[in-house]
Amino acid sequence: MVVDVEKKILAAGADRHFDEEQLLLKQGSSQKNLWGGGYDTVSREIDYNSIINPRPNQDNPSRDILSENIRISFDRIIKSILG
């Protein structure tokens, strides 16, 4: 899934995070606010790993979301939408 941490929305269910990212960009989201990861509906575990996450210009050179603040926002949005 891909979360827009500014608009507090997400896209999920596509084959790739790239596809979800493109959908949100077409709906007016800004690239800097889009972060990818996963959510296990059984265990309710959230992961922060996605091919769309590496952004050296945003101090995130990794596939994982490194910023604690972005992780917190990512978690809150997922939990508020998916329970």
N, C-alpha and C positions, 0 to 999 in steps of 0.2 A: 504494500500500500504506500501511497505518497500523501503526505500531510502538508497543507499550507498552514504554517504556524502563525501567520498574520491574519488570514481570513478565518482560521479555525474550521477548516473543511478538510475532507480527505477524499481520495479516489482509491478504489480497491477492486479486485476481481479480474484485472487484466493479466495476460501472460507475463508481462514484464513491467517493472517500475517505470521504464522509459515511456511506455504507452500511457500509463496513468499520469505521468508528468506532463506529457503532451496535451492530454485532455484538460488538465488544470491550467496550463499556459494558454490554451485556446479560450478558456473561460475568464481570462484576465489576471491570473495569478502571476506573481513575479518570481523568476527563477531563484532569487536569493532566499525566498521563503519556503521553498519546496524541499522536503526531506523524505527519504525513503526508509522503509523498514518493514517489519512483519509483526503479526499478532496471531497468536495461537488461541483460537476460540475455546479450546478445551482447558488448557492450563492457564490461560489469560496472560501468558508471558509475552512481553514486547521485546523485539530486537531492533537494533539500529543500523543494520548493515544493508547497504544498497550500492549498486554501481553508479547511481546518480549523486551520491554524497561527496565524493572527492572534490574539494574546492579550496585549493591553496590560497586564493584571494580572500577567502572567508576564514582563514586559519583552520581549515578542515582538510588536511591532505589524505585522510583515510576514507575507506568505504564505510566506516562506522561514524556515527554522529559523535563528535568529541566534546562539544560544548554541553556542559551540564544544564545550562539554561534552556537550550534548544531541546534537550532530552526531556526535561520537565514539561515543556509546552507540548511536545510530541505526545507524551504519555497522557496528559490531561485531555487533549483533543480526542485521542483514540478512546479513552475511557468514557468521555462524555457522549460520544456518538455510538460506540459499540457496547457500552456497559461495563 
